[in-house]
Amino acid sequence: MGRTDTNPSGKEPTTRSAGRAAATGVGLAAALIGGVAVAGAGLAGRSAARRSREHAVTAPDKVHVFPFEADKVLAVPANDGVVLHVEVDEPQGWAGSGRPTVVLVHGFVLNLSSWTHQRRELVDAGYRVVSYDQRNHGRSEHGDLAACTIDQLGKDLRAVVDATSPEGDLVLVGHSMGGMTIMSFAGRYQRLTRDRVVGAALLATSAGGDSLVQLGLGQRFDRIIAALGPGVLGNLSNRDGLWGSARAAGRGVESWAVQKYAFGSQMPKDLLRQVATMVFGTRLDTIGAFLPELDTLDIREALPALVETPVLIVAGSRDILTPPAHSDRLAEALPAAELIVVPGVGHVLQLERPGAVTDAIFGLLERPHGQDAERDAQRAKGAVREESA
């Protein structure tokens, strides 16, 4: 389908290196995609250590920073027994509307709160919405670290679908690691995807095939983080209060790191703090376990399972973690997909530019299906759809 070409005239954020602030920032920023917090932890100091318990890893019941009263809250066991926290919203009149269920799949070190804007808009428009916390995230149970894989996340999504939506059409919407989860699901459950998935939205994500640890710090340093992350983070997770000490050492640096790596434009302080709460609600050993999986990911072989499915691909022009080139490659593998690049926006685009993302999802939901969808895709091939700044 069409691509939204943008003119990202703004410069990409640059790497800073200025003593303690930069070292701590590198650690916190790396944590946003599974890097190391070694520098920040090492610089915490005695005073910060005394305050560490005040800033310990956020309690599971506090990580949903945008409260939403769900119609149903479920505990869904995955195939290996890990219990997933699932929330279901079912507006009155949905059952007879013929509309699909929308399943929202969040990204790494976030949780279902990251969909707050899209969830509210979808429910208000009469769509049934299923949201859940991925394993070892949010309020879901922490399982075996060896199971922190994209393949397992695809199985988890199947468990959620089976428990909440055993029948009817589905539209799957995934951000970052959530998009990878959807691709894994499609590759593993091809018949279900073909028969029931009438749309898939892949936001700020990648099918891999190249290193995904991209912090904008240079290829060599990014690779060092990928190599050292699991062992170092695993050790830090066993040292009570150390992660909290890193936070206490520099709240300003924490906000700087979130701003730099999550967003492309300047965001309000309150939002930066809310995103930081989600990030630091993720245990260090979980971050370390997922890091090598993300870095070496290659699920391109799963993409043919989505060729016959209407697909929306959305990228932020200033996304440091999964730059638009990853979305370009997805679009090349899925030639009938619609690709939108939102100008000036970073990785967590559903919070930074919620209107653009929500409108794009509604566009996917409103696409015709079957023969009409095929004809519509043929007509739109090569077209350019503009997305306003």
C-alpha positions in Angstrom: 0.0 0.0 0.0 1.2 3.6 0.4 4.0 5.0 2.4 4.0 8.3 4.3 7.2 10.1 3.3 8.4 12.6 5.8 10.9 15.3 5.9 12.7 14.8 9.3 14.6 18.1 9.1 15.2 18.0 12.8 18.6 16.5 13.8 18.7 13.2 15.5 19.5 13.4 19.2 23.2 13.3 19.8 25.2 11.3 22.4 26.4 13.2 25.4 29.3 12.4 27.6 29.8 14.6 30.6 31.0 12.8 33.7 28.5 11.3 36.1 25.4 12.5 34.4 26.4 10.9 31.1 27.5 7.7 32.6 24.3 7.3 34.5 22.3 8.3 31.5 23.9 5.7 29.4 22.9 3.1 31.9 19.4 4.2 32.2 18.9 4.8 28.5 20.3 1.3 27.8 17.7 -0.1 30.2 15.0 1.2 28.0 15.9 -1.6 25.5 17.6 -4.0 27.8 21.1 -2.5 28.3 23.1 -2.2 31.4 22.7 0.2 34.4 26.2 -0.5 35.6 27.5 3.0 35.3 24.5 4.5 37.1 24.6 1.9 39.9 28.3 2.4 40.4 27.9 6.1 40.7 25.1 6.1 43.2 27.3 6.9 46.2 26.7 6.3 49.9 24.1 9.0 50.3 22.0 7.6 47.5 22.4 4.1 48.9 20.8 5.2 52.1 17.8 6.4 50.1 17.7 3.4 47.8 14.7 1.7 49.4 12.6 4.8 48.7 13.2 4.3 45.0 13.2 0.5 44.7 11.8 -1.3 41.7 8.2 -0.1 41.4 5.7 -2.5 43.0 3.6 -4.5 40.5 0.3 -2.8 41.7 1.8 0.7 40.9 3.1 0.1 37.4 -0.1 0.9 35.6 0.4 4.6 35.6 -2.7 5.5 33.6 -5.6 3.9 35.6 -8.4 2.3 33.6 -11.4 0.5 35.0 -11.6 -2.7 32.9 -14.9 -4.6 32.5 -13.0 -7.9 33.2 -9.7 -8.7 34.8 -8.4 -12.2 34.1 -5.4 -14.3 35.2 -4.5 -16.3 32.1 -2.0 -19.1 32.4 0.5 -19.4 29.5 1.5 -22.9 28.2 4.3 -23.1 30.7 2.1 -22.0 33.6 3.2 -18.4 33.9 0.1 -16.3 34.8 -0.5 -13.3 32.6 -2.5 -10.2 33.7 -5.2 -9.5 31.2 -7.9 -6.8 31.0 -10.9 -6.9 28.7 -13.2 -4.0 27.8 -16.5 -4.9 26.1 -18.7 -1.9 25.2 -22.4 -2.3 25.3 -23.7 -3.4 21.9 -20.4 -4.8 20.7 -21.6 -8.4 20.5 -24.0 -7.7 17.6 -21.9 -5.1 15.8 -19.8 -7.4 13.7 -16.7 -5.6 14.8 -13.4 -7.4 15.6 -11.8 -7.7 18.9 -8.7 -5.5 19.1 -5.7 -7.0 21.1 -3.1 -4.6 22.3 0.4 -5.9 22.8 2.9 -3.6 24.6 6.6 -3.2 24.1 9.7 -4.1 26.2 10.0 -2.6 29.7 6.5 -1.1 29.3 3.1 -2.5 30.2 -0.5 -2.2 29.1 -0.6 1.3 30.4 1.3 2.4 27.4 -1.9 2.0 25.3 -4.0 4.3 27.4 -5.0 6.8 24.6 -5.7 4.1 22.0 -7.6 1.9 24.5 -9.9 4.7 25.5 -10.6 5.8 21.9 -11.3 2.2 20.8 -13.6 1.5 23.6 -15.5 4.8 23.1 -15.9 3.9 19.4 -17.5 0.6 20.4 -14.7 -1.9 19.9 -14.0 -4.7 22.3 -10.4 -4.4 23.5 -8.1 -7.0 25.1 -4.9 -5.6 26.8 -2.4 -7.6 28.8 1.0 -7.4 30.4 3.7 -9.5 28.8 5.4 -12.1 31.0 7.8 -10.6 33.5 6.3 -7.2 32.9 3.7 -5.1 34.8 1.3 -7.3 36.9 2.0 -10.5 35.0 4.0 -13.3 36.8 7.7 -13.6 36.5 8.6 -16.9 35.0 11.8 -18.7 34.1 14.3 -16.3 32.5 15.1 -18.9 29.9 11.6 -18.4 28.6 12.1 -14.7 27.9 12.0 -15.2 24.2 10.0 -13.8 21.3 8.9 -17.3 20.4 7.5 -17.8 23.9 5.8 -14.4 23.7 4.0 -15.6 20.6 2.7 -18.6 22.5 1.6 -16.2 25.3 -0.4 -14.2 22.8 -2.1 -17.4 21.7 -3.0 -18.2 25.3 -4.5 -14.7 25.7 -6.5 -15.1 22.5 -7.8 -18.5 23.4 -8.9 -17.4 26.9 -10.5 -14.1 25.9 -11.5 -14.4 22.2 -11.9 -18.1 21.2 -14.2 -17.0 18.3 -14.6 -14.1 16.0 -12.3 -11.7 14.0 -9.2 -10.2 15.6 -7.1 -7.1 14.9 -3.6 -7.4 16.6 -1.8 -4.2 17.5 1.8 -4.4 18.7 4.4 -1.8 19.7 8.1 -2.6 19.5 8.5 -6.1 21.2 4.7 -6.4 20.9 5.1 -6.2 17.2 7.7 -8.9 17.3 5.2 -10.9 19.4 2.6 -10.6 16.7 5.0 -11.7 14.0 6.0 -14.7 16.0 2.4 -15.6 16.7 1.6 -15.3 12.9 4.5 -17.5 11.9 3.6 -20.2 14.5 -0.2 -20.1 14.1 -0.6 -19.6 10.4 -4.0 -21.1 10.0 -5.5 -19.1 12.9 -3.9 -16.0 11.5 -5.3 -16.6 8.0 -8.8 -17.5 9.3 -9.3 -14.9 12.1 -6.8 -12.1 12.0 -8.3 -9.4 9.8 -5.7 -6.8 10.5 -2.3 -6.3 12.2 -0.6 -3.0 13.2 3.1 -3.1 13.8 4.4 0.0 15.5 8.1 1.0 15.9 9.2 -2.6 15.5 11.4 -4.9 13.5 11.6 -8.5 12.2 15.4 -8.4 13.0 18.1 -9.9 10.8 20.5 -7.3 12.1 21.5 -6.1 15.6 18.6 -4.4 17.3 20.7 -2.9 20.1 21.0 0.6 18.7 21.5 3.3 21.3 23.0 5.9 18.9 26.3 5.5 20.9 28.2 3.9 18.0 28.2 0.3 16.8 31.1 -0.9 18.9 29.7 0.4 22.2 26.2 -0.8 21.4 27.6 -4.3 20.8 29.5 -4.2 24.1 26.2 -3.4 25.9 24.5 -6.3 24.1 27.4 -8.7 25.1 27.7 -7.6 28.8 24.1 -6.9 29.6 22.7 -10.3 30.7 25.4 -11.3 33.1 25.8 -7.8 34.7 22.1 -7.2 35.1 21.6 -10.6 36.5 24.2 -9.9 39.2 22.8 -6.4 40.0 19.3 -7.8 40.4 20.6 -9.9 43.3 22.0 -6.9 45.1 19.2 -5.4 47.2 18.6 -1.7 46.6 21.3 -1.2 44.0 18.8 -0.5 41.2 17.0 1.8 43.5 20.3 3.5 44.3 20.9 4.2 40.7 17.5 6.0 40.5 18.1 8.0 43.6 21.4 9.2 42.2 19.9 11.3 39.5 16.2 11.8 38.9 17.1 14.5 36.3 19.3 12.1 34.4 16.5 9.5 34.5 14.2 11.9 32.8 16.9 12.9 30.3 17.4 9.3 29.4 13.7 8.6 28.9 13.4 11.8 26.9 16.3 11.0 24.7 15.5 7.4 23.9 11.7 7.2 24.1 10.7 10.4 22.4 11.6 12.6 19.5 10.1 15.9 20.8 10.2 17.5 24.2 7.7 15.9 26.5 6.2 17.1 29.8 8.0 16.2 33.0 5.0 14.2 34.3 4.8 12.0 31.3 8.6 11.3 31.5 8.1 10.3 35.1 5.2 8.0 34.2 7.2 6.3 31.5 10.2 5.9 33.8 7.9 4.2 36.3 7.0 1.6 33.8 10.6 1.2 32.8 11.8 0.8 36.3 8.9 -1.5 37.2 10.8 -4.1 35.1 13.2 -6.3 37.0 16.9 -6.1 36.0 17.1 -9.9 35.4 14.2 -9.7 33.0 15.9 -6.9 31.1 19.1 -8.9 30.9 17.3 -12.1 29.8 15.6 -10.4 26.9 18.6 -8.4 25.7 20.4 -11.1 23.7 17.1 -12.2 22.3 16.3 -8.8 20.9 19.9 -8.3 19.7 20.0 -11.5 17.6 16.3 -11.6 16.6 15.5 -12.8 13.1 11.8 -13.7 12.5 11.7 -12.6 8.9 10.6 -16.2 8.0 7.4 -15.5 9.9 6.4 -12.6 7.7 4.8 -14.6 4.8 2.1 -15.6 7.3 1.0 -11.9 7.2 1.1 -11.4 3.4 -2.7 -12.0 3.1 -3.5 -10.0 6.2 -4.2 -6.2 6.0 -1.1 -4.7 7.7 -0.3 -1.3 9.0 3.3 -0.3 9.8 4.0 2.9 11.7 7.4 4.4 12.5 8.7 7.5 14.1 11.2 9.5 12.1 13.3 10.2 15.1 13.2 6.7 16.6 16.7 5.8 17.9 15.9 2.3 19.1 14.2 1.0 15.9 14.9 3.5 13.2 12.5 3.8 10.2 14.8 1.6 8.2 13.4 -1.4 10.1 9.9 -0.4 9.1 11.1 0.0 5.5 12.3 -3.6 5.5 9.0 -4.8 6.9 7.2 -2.9 4.1 9.4 -4.5 1.5 8.5 -8.0 2.8 4.8 -7.1 3.0 4.3 -5.1 -0.2 0.5 -4.6 0.4 1.1 -3.1 3.8 0.5 0.6 4.5 3.6 2.3 5.9 3.3 5.6 7.8 6.3 7.5 9.1 5.3 10.1 11.6 7.7 13.1 11.5 9.6 14.2 14.6 8.5 11.3 16.7 10.5 8.8 18.7 10.1 5.2 19.9 7.1 5.4 22.2 5.0 7.1 19.5 1.6 6.0 20.9 2.2 8.3 23.9 4.1 11.0 22.0 1.7 11.5 19.1 -1.4 9.5 20.2 -3.8 11.1 17.7 -1.8 10.1 14.7 -1.3 6.5 16.0 -5.0 6.2 16.9 -6.2 7.5 13.6 -3.9 5.1 11.8 -5.3 2.2 13.8 -8.9 3.3 13.0 -7.9 3.4 9.3 -6.8 -0.2 9.6 -10.0 -1.2 11.3 -12.1 0.5 8.7 -10.4 -1.2 5.7 -12.6 -3.5 3.6 -11.9 -7.2 3.8 -11.9 -10.1 1.4 -12.0 -9.4 -2.4 -12.7 -5.7 -1.7 -9.5 -5.6 0.4 -7.5 -7.1 -2.4 -8.8 -4.6 -4.9 -8.2 -1.7 -2.5 -4.6 -2.8 -1.9 -4.0 -3.0 -5.6 -5.3 0.5 -6.2 -3.3 1.9 -3.3 0.1 0.4 -4.2 2.6 3.0 -4.8 0.4 5.8 -3.4 1.8 8.3 -0.9 -0.3 9.1 2.2 0.7 12.2 4.0 0.8 12.3 7.8 0.8 15.8 9.3 3.4 16.8 11.8 
